[in-house]
Amino acid sequence: MQDVLISPPLWQYAVLFNRFNYPFELEKDLQLRGYHTLQGSFPYYPKSMKCYLSQTPDRVPAERHQTGHLKKFYLLNAASLLPVLALELSDGENVLDLCAAPGGKSVALLQCAHPGYLLCNEYDSLRVRWLRQTLESFIPQPLINVIKVSELDGRDIGDAQPETFDKVLVDAPCSNDRSWLLSSDSQKAAWRIHQRSSLPVLQGDLLRSGIQALRPGGILVYSTCTLSKAENQDVISKILNSNSNIMPVDISGIAKICSRDFTFAPTDQKCSLLVIPQKGKAWGPMYIAKLRKKNHEYTKIVT
């Protein structure tokens, strides 16, 4: 696994099509080159989303940003789609992407369904610019009108908009193992070691805020791109142990269904998955956990 993480030539890139400017010619080309779709393996895969994968480290050249022009595809780590798919989005739902930059998961959310309202939040001002450009590059103007970009501290959104959203994605800041292993800067490495110890506290605070913003009966998905148990399973366990209104959702069956494209490591939690990169399946690392907020009526009966 480490060999894959520290060897960019082994990395693979999935091609997520933009349904608002569909790349028909590219689709034919990818099929001829042996790419296959992710669609066949996932239990609740929306028909409107199409993503092509290759089993080799092939890469399609990225498109440049042009004002007023919609890009036809987005290159991404295929494991990044799993948190989005786990939300099981439907048209008309109110959706919160709590830590949205650079915008790939927001774009993917909009390939799944037409939300009634999508709030893309990012606290870092530089990353907000990146997020806005990504949305402008992929989303047509009529749909942009149902999207709001905010720059709030994610820990404050629950207080600002309690029980507002049907679905919440918390793609939390994490220690990011790919960039960690590739870094040769000793000062940056020392800073990251210090940061690693404080990240679980931030991640827990963001999760609690997301839960507060979630309506009763709604779904929240938590994700990171690290292998760290402290930032993954431990964060989820603390949330489940301290919140009587949150219940885990079993997604363990997905590992068997998606084994063609992804390699999974055990997490000892039925509500979570951990994708680990292997040669030929160089996706991840990606941790995904799925939670549901109890309805008020259910909570009253239980308590």
C-alpha positions as CSV (number, residue, x, y, z in Angstrom):
1,M,0.0,0.0,0.0
2,Q,2.8,2.5,0.9
3,D,4.5,1.7,-2.4
4,V,1.3,3.0,-4.2
5,L,1.0,6.1,-2.0
6,I,4.5,7.3,-2.6
7,S,4.6,6.5,-6.3
8,P,2.4,8.9,-8.4
9,P,3.1,7.0,-11.6
10,L,1.0,4.2,-10.1
11,W,-1.9,6.5,-9.2
12,Q,-5.2,6.1,-11.2
13,Y,-7.7,8.8,-12.1
14,A,-11.4,8.3,-12.5
15,V,-13.3,10.4,-15.1
16,L,-16.5,11.8,-13.7
17,F,-18.7,13.0,-16.6
18,N,-20.5,16.3,-16.3
19,R,-24.2,15.6,-17.2
20,F,-24.7,19.3,-18.0
21,N,-22.1,19.2,-20.9
22,Y,-21.9,15.5,-21.6
23,P,-18.7,14.3,-23.4
24,F,-20.1,11.8,-25.9
25,E,-16.8,11.6,-27.9
26,L,-14.7,11.1,-24.8
27,E,-17.1,8.3,-23.7
28,K,-16.4,6.4,-27.0
29,D,-12.7,6.9,-26.6
30,L,-12.6,5.7,-23.0
31,Q,-14.5,2.6,-23.9
32,L,-12.0,1.8,-26.7
33,R,-9.2,2.3,-24.1
34,G,-10.7,-0.3,-21.8
35,Y,-12.3,2.0,-19.2
36,H,-15.4,0.7,-17.4
37,T,-18.1,2.4,-15.5
38,L,-18.5,2.4,-11.7
39,Q,-22.2,2.2,-12.1
40,G,-22.7,-1.6,-12.2
41,S,-21.3,-2.3,-8.8
42,F,-23.1,0.1,-6.5
43,P,-26.5,-0.6,-4.9
44,Y,-27.9,2.9,-5.2
45,Y,-26.1,4.4,-8.1
46,P,-28.1,7.3,-9.7
47,K,-28.6,6.9,-13.5
48,S,-27.6,10.6,-14.0
49,M,-24.1,10.0,-12.7
50,K,-21.5,8.4,-15.0
51,C,-17.9,7.8,-13.9
52,Y,-15.3,5.8,-15.9
53,L,-12.4,3.9,-14.3
54,S,-9.3,2.3,-15.7
55,Q,-7.4,-0.6,-14.2
56,T,-4.1,1.0,-15.3
57,P,-2.5,4.4,-14.3
58,D,-3.8,6.0,-17.5
59,R,-4.7,9.7,-17.2
60,V,-6.9,11.9,-19.4
61,P,-5.5,15.5,-19.8
62,A,-7.4,17.9,-17.5
63,E,-9.5,20.7,-19.1
64,R,-8.6,24.3,-18.4
65,H,-11.0,26.7,-16.7
66,Q,-12.6,29.1,-19.2
67,T,-15.1,31.7,-17.9
68,G,-18.6,31.0,-19.3
69,H,-17.6,27.5,-20.5
70,L,-18.7,24.3,-18.8
71,K,-16.1,21.6,-18.5
72,K,-17.1,18.1,-19.7
73,F,-15.4,16.0,-17.0
74,Y,-13.8,16.0,-13.6
75,L,-10.7,13.9,-12.7
76,L,-10.7,12.4,-9.2
77,N,-9.8,9.6,-7.0
78,A,-12.7,7.1,-7.5
79,A,-13.0,6.5,-3.8
80,S,-14.1,10.1,-3.4
81,L,-17.4,9.2,-4.9
82,L,-18.3,6.7,-2.2
83,P,-19.2,9.3,0.4
84,V,-21.4,11.1,-2.1
85,L,-23.1,7.9,-3.2
86,A,-23.6,6.9,0.4
87,L,-25.8,10.0,0.9
88,E,-28.4,8.5,-1.5
89,L,-29.5,11.9,-2.7
90,S,-33.0,12.6,-4.2
91,D,-34.3,15.5,-6.2
92,G,-35.5,18.5,-4.1
93,E,-33.6,17.7,-0.9
94,N,-31.7,20.3,1.1
95,V,-28.1,19.4,1.2
96,L,-25.1,20.7,3.2
97,D,-21.5,20.1,2.1
98,L,-19.8,21.3,5.3
99,C,-16.1,21.3,4.1
100,A,-16.6,21.7,0.4
101,A,-13.4,22.9,-1.2
102,P,-12.0,22.2,-3.7
103,G,-15.5,21.3,-4.9
104,G,-15.2,17.8,-6.4
105,K,-17.7,16.3,-4.1
106,S,-20.1,19.2,-4.6
107,V,-19.9,18.6,-8.3
108,A,-20.5,14.9,-7.8
109,L,-23.5,15.7,-5.6
110,L,-25.0,17.6,-8.4
111,Q,-24.5,14.7,-10.8
112,C,-26.7,12.6,-8.5
113,A,-29.8,14.8,-8.1
114,H,-31.2,18.3,-8.4
115,P,-31.2,19.6,-4.8
116,G,-33.8,22.0,-3.6
117,Y,-31.0,23.8,-1.9
118,L,-27.2,23.1,-1.7
119,L,-25.0,24.9,0.8
120,C,-21.3,24.6,0.0
121,N,-19.3,25.8,3.0
122,E,-15.6,26.4,3.2
123,Y,-13.8,28.3,6.0
124,D,-10.5,28.9,4.2
125,S,-10.7,32.0,2.1
126,L,-8.1,30.8,-0.5
127,R,-9.9,27.5,-0.9
128,V,-13.3,29.3,-1.2
129,R,-12.0,30.9,-4.5
130,W,-11.1,27.5,-5.7
131,L,-14.5,26.1,-4.8
132,R,-16.3,29.0,-6.6
133,Q,-14.3,28.4,-9.7
134,T,-15.0,24.7,-9.7
135,L,-18.8,25.3,-9.4
136,E,-18.6,27.9,-12.2
137,S,-16.8,25.4,-14.4
138,F,-19.3,22.5,-14.0
139,I,-22.7,23.9,-13.1
140,P,-25.1,25.8,-15.5
141,Q,-26.5,29.1,-14.3
142,P,-30.1,27.9,-13.6
143,L,-28.8,25.3,-11.1
144,I,-26.2,27.8,-9.6
145,N,-29.3,29.7,-8.3
146,V,-30.1,26.9,-5.9
147,I,-26.4,26.8,-4.6
148,K,-25.0,29.0,-1.9
149,V,-21.4,29.3,-1.0
150,S,-20.7,30.3,2.5
151,E,-17.4,31.0,4.4
152,L,-18.5,30.1,7.9
153,D,-16.5,28.1,10.5
154,G,-18.1,24.7,10.0
155,R,-18.4,24.3,13.8
156,D,-20.9,27.2,13.8
157,I,-23.3,26.0,11.1
158,G,-25.3,23.8,13.4
159,D,-26.1,26.7,15.6
160,A,-26.8,29.0,12.6
161,Q,-29.1,26.5,10.7
162,P,-30.4,23.8,13.1
163,E,-32.4,20.9,11.6
164,T,-32.3,22.5,8.2
165,F,-30.8,19.8,5.9
166,D,-32.0,16.4,4.7
167,K,-28.5,15.3,3.9
168,V,-25.1,16.4,5.3
169,L,-21.6,15.6,4.0
170,V,-18.8,16.2,6.4
171,D,-15.6,15.6,4.3
172,A,-13.4,16.6,7.2
173,P,-9.9,18.2,7.2
174,C,-7.6,15.3,7.9
175,S,-3.9,14.4,7.9
176,N,-4.1,13.3,4.2
177,D,-1.8,10.4,3.8
178,R,-0.9,10.9,0.2
179,S,0.5,14.4,0.7
180,W,2.0,13.4,4.0
181,L,4.1,10.6,2.6
182,L,5.2,12.7,-0.5
183,S,6.3,15.7,1.5
184,S,10.1,16.2,1.9
185,D,9.7,19.5,3.9
186,S,10.9,18.7,7.5
187,Q,9.2,21.8,9.0
188,K,5.9,20.9,7.3
189,A,6.3,17.4,8.5
190,A,6.8,18.6,12.1
191,W,3.7,20.8,11.8
192,R,1.7,17.9,10.5
193,I,2.7,15.7,13.4
194,H,1.5,18.4,15.8
195,Q,-1.7,18.9,13.7
196,R,-2.5,15.2,13.8
197,S,-2.9,15.2,17.5
198,S,-5.5,18.1,17.3
199,L,-7.4,17.0,14.2
200,P,-9.8,14.5,16.0
201,V,-11.0,17.3,18.2
202,L,-11.8,19.5,15.2
203,Q,-13.4,16.6,13.3
204,G,-15.6,15.8,16.3
205,D,-16.7,19.4,16.5
206,L,-17.5,19.5,12.8
207,L,-19.5,16.3,13.1
208,R,-21.5,17.6,16.0
209,S,-22.3,20.8,14.1
210,G,-23.3,18.7,11.0
211,I,-25.6,16.6,13.2
212,Q,-27.2,19.8,14.7
213,A,-27.8,21.1,11.1
214,L,-29.4,17.7,10.1
215,R,-33.2,17.4,10.3
216,P,-34.7,14.4,12.2
217,G,-34.6,11.3,10.0
218,G,-31.8,12.8,7.8
219,I,-28.6,11.2,6.7
220,L,-25.0,12.3,7.5
221,V,-21.9,10.9,5.9
222,Y,-18.5,11.5,7.4
223,S,-15.3,11.0,5.3
224,T,-11.6,11.5,5.4
225,C,-8.6,10.6,3.2
226,T,-6.5,9.2,5.9
227,L,-5.8,5.7,7.4
228,S,-5.6,7.1,10.9
229,K,-7.9,5.2,13.3
230,A,-7.9,8.3,15.6
231,E,-9.4,10.4,12.9
232,N,-11.8,7.7,11.6
233,Q,-13.3,5.0,13.8
234,D,-12.4,6.7,17.1
235,V,-14.2,10.0,16.0
236,I,-17.3,8.1,15.0
237,S,-17.3,5.9,18.1
238,K,-17.2,9.0,20.3
239,I,-20.1,10.6,18.4
240,L,-22.2,7.5,18.7
241,N,-21.4,7.1,22.4
242,S,-22.2,10.7,23.2
243,N,-25.3,11.3,21.0
244,S,-28.5,9.4,21.8
245,N,-30.2,10.9,18.7
246,I,-27.8,9.4,16.2
247,M,-27.8,5.8,15.0
248,P,-25.3,4.0,12.7
249,V,-26.4,2.9,9.3
250,D,-25.0,-0.5,8.1
251,I,-23.0,-0.1,4.9
252,S,-20.7,-3.2,5.3
253,G,-22.3,-4.9,2.4
254,I,-20.9,-2.4,0.0
255,A,-17.4,-3.8,0.4
256,K,-18.4,-7.1,-1.1
257,I,-20.4,-5.5,-3.9
258,C,-17.6,-3.1,-4.9
259,S,-14.7,-5.5,-4.5
260,R,-14.1,-5.4,-8.3
261,D,-12.9,-1.8,-8.1
262,F,-11.9,-1.1,-4.5
263,T,-9.8,-2.9,-1.8
264,F,-11.3,-2.5,1.7
265,A,-9.6,-2.9,5.1
266,P,-11.7,-4.0,8.1
267,T,-12.9,-1.2,10.4
268,D,-14.8,-3.2,13.0
269,Q,-17.8,-0.9,12.4
270,K,-20.8,-1.9,10.2
271,C,-21.5,1.8,9.6
272,S,-18.1,2.5,8.0
273,L,-15.7,1.5,5.2
274,L,-12.0,2.1,4.6
275,V,-10.7,2.0,1.1
276,I,-6.9,1.2,0.9
277,P,-4.9,1.7,-2.3
278,Q,-3.4,-1.3,-4.0
279,K,-1.6,-1.7,-7.3
280,G,-4.3,-1.8,-10.0
281,K,-6.9,-0.5,-7.5
282,A,-5.0,2.7,-6.5
283,W,-8.0,4.4,-5.0
284,G,-8.0,5.8,-1.5
285,P,-7.2,6.0,1.3
286,M,-10.8,6.9,2.0
287,Y,-12.8,6.4,5.2
288,I,-16.6,6.6,5.0
289,A,-19.1,6.4,7.8
290,K,-22.9,6.7,7.5
291,L,-25.2,8.0,10.3
292,R,-28.9,8.7,10.7
293,K,-30.6,11.2,13.0
294,K,-33.5,9.7,14.8
295,N,-37.0,11.2,14.4
296,H,-38.3,13.0,17.4
297,E,-41.1,10.4,17.8
298,Y,-38.5,7.6,17.8
299,T,-36.3,9.3,20.3
300,K,-39.3,9.8,22.7
301,I,-40.2,6.1,22.5
302,V,-36.6,5.0,23.1
303,T,-36.0,7.4,26.0
